[in-house]
Each structure stands twice: as structure tokens, then as C-alpha cells.
Amino acid sequence: MTQSRRPDHASGGEASIQVHIASKEEQLEAYRQVHEIWSGGRTMAEHMAWRQTSVSHNHAQWWVLTVEGQVASSLGCHPLHFDMGGRRVSGYGIAAVYTPAAHRRRGYADQLCRHVIAHQEAQGDQVGLLFSDIKPSYYQAMGFVPCQNTSWHCTDPAQLASSGPAATLRRIDPRQHMDLLLHAWDAHNQRQPLSLARDAPYWDYSLRRDDEYIFMAIEDDAGQTAGYTRVWHNDQYMAPVECCLQAPNPALYAAAGRAWGAWAAELGLGTIKTWLAPAAGLQHCFTPHTRAKAQTMIRLANPQQVDPQWMRQHMVIPISDHF
């Protein structure tokens, strides 16, 4: 916990400011405060019940900055791991940073974020992750680097499907195919300089947090399972969020993309939206859009460990890991 005093222009005196892990009462107050921005249309009672039973919110450690004992800013800090340069390292995710209107423009959120970052790095965490809904310059000042923030849209799934051979997709129960998920995720992502790590407990958390995703095994030309894709859709569009193969195969990766097109067309959906860059040969079917929300940003305890230009151009954290 840190404690300081700061001039309080409203009273003309000084305010006592503390930053610490939230008590249960302070956590509930933080939940109440964010209702005005993240209610999702729920009443306050519904919002509080949802927050208290949320798998994601219960996965985080909640921090608050208090002024004279009252919660003035709050955030959730999620435990994470990353694969970096052949090593698995610990990390953290910052989420739901919020300051009520009465306490804004006093630097409280900045002070809270910097304290939590320093605390996590003092514990040995090497990588920080957040998804920003505001201008990235705010978090860049704290050492976060913007990552690849493109959303790719296909408005003619039938054209995508007919652009070449499509892979066979077979629906699977992810809990019955955990070995496939573990191996394909690692094989696909560990080829990169930096990626989010998923072990069995993290996969369990991911599946408990959101059960609306559909998992499909991707079959190769011999009918063997070669990887998986994780997809969500409503009655308007399809959103493929992961596509991982157990071994590099650009042709099969493109074929999986065409299979999304065939599936979307079969469902009568007019659009596919994905954060995944189109495979070679499919770029003409997609239009890039820069995301204004959920902008992925990474902070490295040692900024020399990964090229920031690579992160800006290539690093993608799936929306399925958004918190």
C-alpha cells in the first residue's frame, strides 16, 4: 500500500490518498461505480449480481485508489503468462480502469495504474497487457506499446468460399479435445517472438468465462485433425477469433478461411469480422479497419526483449482473451 497527501482544491486543504488491494466492500463499491458505463443494459441489482458471479471478474485482483477512505479509482489485475523468446514468463493484465466523474482530471487513474505496474514487476512479471478504449497515448506514457489493431471485414462470404479449396470443419467439444487445443495453440503461437501462453488451467478459465464460442476441428487433405478454429456468430455476422494449426501449413490456413466463408454463407450471414490477418491469397476478400475500441497494448519490463515494431505490425491477442 502507498499513502500520500495531495492538495485538495475543493476544500482548500490536503487529501489523504491511498493505493491498495481492494477490500470486499471497496470492490463492491468499484462495481457500483462502473454501472454507469459498463452496465450492458442491466439494472443496478442485475449488474451487481452479474459482476459478483462473473468468471472474469473473479479471476482478477482488484485494486483501488481511495481519497479520504472513499474509492476514487479502481481496476482489475489479471494473472497471465506469456511465451517470450523460448521462455515462459509471468505477466499481468490491467482491465476496467475507472474513475467516477467527481474524481477525474486529478491523475488518480494514472497513479493507480503506475502503482499496480510497479507492484507486478517487483513480483517478477515481465509482460503487461491491456485493451484500451481510449487514445493509446494515455497508456503509451506508462510504457505500453500499441500492437496490431486491425479488424478485417469480408462482406461477401460466398466470394471468399469460392476463391479456392475449403477445409473440412468438424464441430468438437473443446473440453473433450483439450490436448488438441493445448498443442495447436502452443505450436501456432510459440513461433512468434511474444505470445500469450495458455496452459490447462487457463484454458479451463477461458471456457468457463464464455461458452458462446463454437470450436471446430480443422481437417487436412487426408482427413486428419490438423488444428482448430474458434468462432462466434450472431444473426448478422460471423467472428472467427482463433485459427491454430499444429504445424505450419499456409495452404490449409487459407482453406480454413474459405471454410469460414462457406459456413457464413450457409447461415445467411453477410459479413465476417476478424482480428486475424487474412491468409495469403485471401486479402482481396477482406477490407482492413482500424479498431477504436479494445486496442491491444503491451508493456515489457525490459523493452529490449521484443522489437516494438514487430508488436505494432504483427502481434495479435485474440478477442477471446479480452478482459
N, C-alpha and C positions, 0 to 999 in steps of 0.2 A: 504494500500500500504506500502511496505517496500522499503527502499532505502539503498544502501551501496556502498562502493568503494572497489575495489579489484585490486591488481597488474595486469597490462596488459603486459604480456611478449612480445607481438608482438611490442608494441610501446615503452616499457620501462617505461611507466607511470602508472597511475591508471585509471580504467574504472568505470564509473557510472552505477550501476546496480539497476534496479527497478523491483519489482514483483507487479502486479496489475491486476484487471479485464480488459480484452482487450477492447479497443475502437473498433468501427466498422472497421476502417482502419487496426488496428492491427489484428483483427480477420480475415479479408480478406488476410492479409499477411501470417498469420499462415496457412490458407487454401492453399495458393500458395506454401508454403514451403513443405507441405506434399504430393504434387503431385508426387514427385519422388518415393515415397514408397507406397502410397495408391491411385494411380490413377485408378486402375481397368481397365487399358487399354484405359481410356478416354484421349482425348486431354486436354490441359490446360483449354481451354474455356469450354469444356464439364464438366470437373472436377469442375470448379468454379461454374457453373450453378447448378450442382448436389449438391454440398456442401451447397449452399445458400438456396436451397429448401428442403434439407433433413429434415425429421421429427426428426430424432435422433439428428442431429447437432443443430437444433433449440431448442431442448429440454434442451441442456446443456448451462451452463455459461462458457465462455471462458476466460482463464487466460493466461497471458504471462509474461515472464521474458525478460526485454529489457536491452541491453548494449549500452550505449550512444544513447538511443532512438530507437535502432533497435531491432526488435523481434529476440531473440536468443534461445528461448524455449517456448513451448506452450502446453496446454492441455485443455480438456473439462471436466467440473464437472457437473454430472447429479444429480438432486434431486431424492432421493429414500426414501422408508420406509421399515422397517423390523419388523417382529414379533419375539420377543425375551422373552422367559420365561413368556408368557402370556401377555406381554405388546407390544403395537405398538410404535416403536421409529423411529425417523428421522435418515436418513443416506445420503450417497453421493456415487457417482461412479466416478472414475477417468478413463479417456479414452484419446486415441490419444495423448499420451505423445511423443513429438517430438522435437529434436534439430538438426538444419542443421549442415552439416559436418564441416563447418568453425568454429563452436562454441562448438564442442564436446570435451570431456575429460577435462572439466573445472568445472564440478559439477553443471552446470546450471539446468539440469532436476531435480536433487536431491533437489536443493534449492527450485525450483518451487513447486515440489510435497509436500515437507515438509511444505512450507508456506500454501498451499491450505488445507492440512490436519489440520494444526493448526487452520486455519480460520474456517473450517467447525465444528470442535469440540468445538471451542469457541462459535459457534452459537447453540450448543446443540446436534449436530449429534453424535450418538452413534456407528454407524457402517459404515465402508468404504468398497467398493467393487471395484475390478479391474480385468481385464482379461489380463494376461501377455503373450507376445510373446517372452520374453527373459528369461534368467535364473532367477528363482524365488528369488534367494539370493539377487538380487538388491532391490526388494521390501520388502523382509524379514528384511533388515536393517532398514526399515522405520516402522516396526511393523506389517506388513501384514503376515498372516499365509496361507500357501498353503492348498487348500481344495481338495476334491476328484477329481482327474483329469484323470479319466479313460474313454476311449471311447470303447464301446462294439460292436464287429462286428460279424454278423451272415452271413456266406457265403452260407447257404443252407436254404433259407426261406421255402421251401417245407417241409424240415425236422422239422423246428420249427412249422409249421402249423399242422403237423400230430402228434405232441407229446402229444396231448390231446384235450379236447374240446375247441373250439374257441368262443369268444364272438361275438355277432352281433354288427357291427358298422354301424351307420346311419349318413350320411353327414348332417351337420347343418350349418346354417348361424350364425356365432358367435355373431353378433350384435342382432340377434333375440333371443338369448339364454344367455343373459348377466347374468341372475340370476343363471343359471347352472354354468357358468364359475366362478363367484364370490364365490359361495358356495362350489363347488368342489375344487377349488384352496385352499381356506382357510381350509376346512376340511382335505385335504391331507397334507398341509404344516405346519399347526399350531400344528401338533403332534410332530414336531421337536423342538429342543432347540432354533434354529435360522433359519429363512427363509425370503426370500424376500416377502414383502407384496404387494398385488395388490388390489387397490380399483377401483371404476368405472372409474375415470379419468385416472388411469394408464392403465387399460385395453383398454380404448379408444386410448391412445397413442400407445400402443403395436400393436393394429390392424391397425392403420393408418401408422405405421412405416413399416410394412411388410405385404402385402396382399397375399403373395405366399403360406402361410400355409393353410393346409386343416384341418378343425375341424370335428371330428366325435363324435357323442354321443355313449357312451358305454351302451348297454342294458344288464340287468341281466336275469336270467333264466325265470323270469315272464314277460319279455318284457318291464320292466320299465327302464327309464333312470337312470343310476347309476353313471354317471360321463362322462368324455370326454377325448379324446386324440387329440393332436395337432401334425400334421405330415407334413413333406416336402419331395418331391422327385423330381429327375430329371430322365433322361433316363438310369442312371447307378445304382443308389442306392436309398433306402428309409431311411429317418431320422426321427424317432419318437422323438419329443423333449419334450413332456409333456404327462403324463398319470395320471389323478387325479380322484379319486373316492370320492363320497360324504360320504361314510362310509367305514371303514376298511373291506376288503374282499380279502384276498390273492388269493383265487381260481379264482375270477373274474379278478384280476390284471394279473394273469398268462394267463387267457383266452384272455385278451386283447392283450397280447404279441403274442399269437398264431394267433390272427386275423391280426396283422401286417404281419406275415409270409404268411398267405393266400392271403392277399392283394398284397404284393410284388410279390409273385409267379404269381398271376393273371396278373400283369402288366409286367411280364417277367423280373423283376429286380433280379439280382444275389446276392445282398448284402443289409443288413440292418445295419446302423450305428447309435448308440445312446449313449448319455451320461447317460441314465437311467440304473441303475443296473438291470440285468435280475431277474425276479420273481423266487421264489423258484421253483425248478423243471425244469427251463429253462436254467440253467447255462451251461449245456453241449452243448447248441446250439450256444453259444457266446464265442468269444475269447477276452480277455482284451488287450487294447493297451493304453500306457501312452501318453497323449497329449503333444506335444511340443509347440503347439500354443493354444491361448485362455485358459491359465491356470488360473483357478479361485483362487483368493486370497481375504482374508477378514482381515480387521483391526478393532479391538474393542477398543473404547475409554477406557473401563475398561476391560482389558484382563481376569479378573477373572470371567466374566459373562457367558462365554461359554467355555467348555472344548476344547482346541485346538486339542486334539487327535480325538475327535468326528468330528471336522471340516475336518481334514485330511482324515478320513476314510469314512465319510458319507455325508457331505454337498455338495449338487449339486445345482448350479444356472443354469437354462436351457439356452441353446444357444439362445433361443428366447428373452432372456433378455440381450444378448451381445450388447455392445455399442462401 
